[in-house]
Amino acid sequence: MKRIFLFAAALLLINIGSQAQDTTQLTVPERKNSATQQTRPYVIMISIDGFRYDYAEKYNATQLLQLSGNGVRATAMQPSFPSLTFPNHYSLVTGLYPAHHGLVDNLFYDRKRDAVYKVGNRDAVEDGTWYNGVPLWVLAEKQQMLSASYFWVGSESAIQNVRPTYYFKYQEKTGIDQRIQTVVNWLQLPEEQRPHLITFYFPEVDHMGHKYGPDSDSTRNAVKFVDAAIGKMVAAVNQLHLPVNFIVVSDHGMMEVDTVHTISIPDAPQLEPLKKMPGNEKVMYYGKNETEIKAAYDYLKKNENHYTAYLKQETPARWHYGQEDIYNRIGDIVLVAEANYVFGEPGKMQHPGHHGYDNNLTNMNAIFMAWGPAFRNNTRIATFENVQVYPLVAQILGLDITQPIDGKLEVLEPILK
């Protein structure tokens, strides 16, 4: 009996330890801001996953409307294609289109590695060799400016062997008040240890948008929750009297879909030899030779039904996608669902909210809001592409961009004082 009790106690301690590990801040030791970087301003970049371009007015996000009303607000921000979470979060922090940074989907196959990247695979997500470009925190750390991340795609990985000085492994256990307090704590560190770039992520609006649809009360409540949290964070940070600039973005919008009349791709001999990377809004097929690919493409094209089949090299040029696939990770055939339709088995599609479609669709559009000492007041700007955020942040922080990017400073420079 005693032995059983000790074994149970040991299991409990292991479990408690693993839970603590899940939520514990991770720190890269022995880093310091250089004397020059200690004089720089601060940027807190907040992503609200799935916050559609019109949600602030639609659901009366009073804090965001007031704060951005005194600062800068874009009509919308266009996501990169595909309008999915991982590709777009990484485009925001690299200034590169997905075909140029390598995260070409939430699920894709890499021929050279003969391996699959999947957002739910922790080994892949935490493996820095999947990620290309120079994320903002890598740019900062290499120039002796400390950074911190309370979740962002790529922030858990050693990209070019560099992580943010302060970061967390992704989980949704920690309450919002504790997360906000962590940001305040970072900004109260001694100047040598204080991060000047902070990234912060909210998953709630995306979760509710998927589960209940963009027009639901649940999505409204999630918008209200995040709005109140950002108001609370800003109020707490303002008490520190530091030159902090806030940038609020999202990765994509959300669309109501037909969960009854779904798109089914019938089995066919022409498709059997190809490797399939499925998705609700986008499907990719990878073939071994031109004969295989042509036979499959001809079959899929002939059977188009609420989707469009593209050969990789014939995807729309405005996507900067198939023709620009530097890392050879995009399928030889790309299927994209028509708006409001999804790939899936009839009767098995449960969630009414989706994204991942053509980034030209209005309901795929994201938000951009900014305020703080670096920004002009009462400024409204037109819709722009999300790759433009990277050079803006680098400019505010005084960082030198060290590799070619797709974003151009001149697009957003006029919003700076």
C-alpha positions, 0 to 999 in steps of 0.5 A: 500500500505504501509503495502504491501511495509513493508511486501515486505521489511521484506521478502527481509531482511529475504531472504538476512539474510538467504543467508548471513547465508548460506555462513557465517563462523561458529566458535566454541568459546573458543577453543585454541591450547595448547602450544605444538600444537602451535609448530606443522606443518600444513596440508592443505588437498584438495579434488578434487571431481571426479578427475580421476587418469589420469586427471593431464596428460590428461589435463595438470594440470601444477600447480599440475604436477609441485608441486607434481613433486617436492614432492610425487606422487602416480600412483593412489589411490584406492577408497574404495568400493563403489566408491562414494563421501560420503563413500570415503570422510569419509574414507579419514578422518577416515582411515576406510572402509565404512562398518566400519565407517557407510557411506556405500553409498550415499543412504542407510537404517538403520534398527535399526533407521528405517531411510534413509540416503541420501546425499541430506537430510540436516537433515541427513547430519548434524546429527552427530549420523549417523557418526562413527569413529574419523574424523581427525578434531575430533582427533585434537580438542580432543588433543587441536589442532584447525582445520578448514574445507571449506567443507568436508563430515561430517564437518557440523555435531557434530560427538562425539559432536565435529565440526571443530573450523572453518567450513561452511555449504555446498554451491556453492555460494562463489567464489574461490578467497574468499575461498582461502583468507579464508584459508590465513586468518585462517593461519594469526590468532594468534597462539592460534587461528590458525588451524593446520589442514585444509580440503578444497573441490572442486566440479567442476571437478565431476560436469563436469565429470558427466554432459559431460563425462570424455573426454569433454572440460567441464571437461578439463576446470574444471581441469584447473580451479582447477589447477589454484586455487590450484596454487594460494592458494599455492602461497598465503600460501607460503607468510606466511612462515609457515611449511605448508604441502599440500595433494591433493586427490580425492574420485574416478574417472569417466567413460563414460557410455552407456546412451541408453542401460541402465539396467532395472530391471523388476517388479516382485512379488518377489521384492515387499516385499523388501525395495529398495535403488536405484542408477545408478551403485549400487542398494541395497534391504533390506528384512525382512526374509530369505525366502523373500531375497532368492526369490528376490535374485534367481529372480535377479540372474536369470535375470542378465543383465550387472549387478551382484547380490550378497547376502550381505555375498557373496560380494567380500572380497576385498571390505571389505563390506557386511561381515564387515557391523558393523552397519547393513546398507548394503542391503541383496542383492547388485546389481553392474552394469558392467563397462560402464552400468547404472541402469535406464529407457531407454531414461531417462539417460542424464548424460554420466559420472558415478562412483560407480563401483567396485573399482578395475576398473582403471577408478575408481582410484583417485589421491594422491599428496603431498608436503611440509617440511614433505615430501620427494622430487621427490618421486613416489609411487605405487597405495595404498588404500585411508584408508592409508591417515589418519595415514599419516596426524596424524603422520605429525601433531603429533596426537595420534590415539585413536581408531582402524583404517584400515589404516596402517602408514607403507604404507605411512611413507616412503614418509616422511622425 
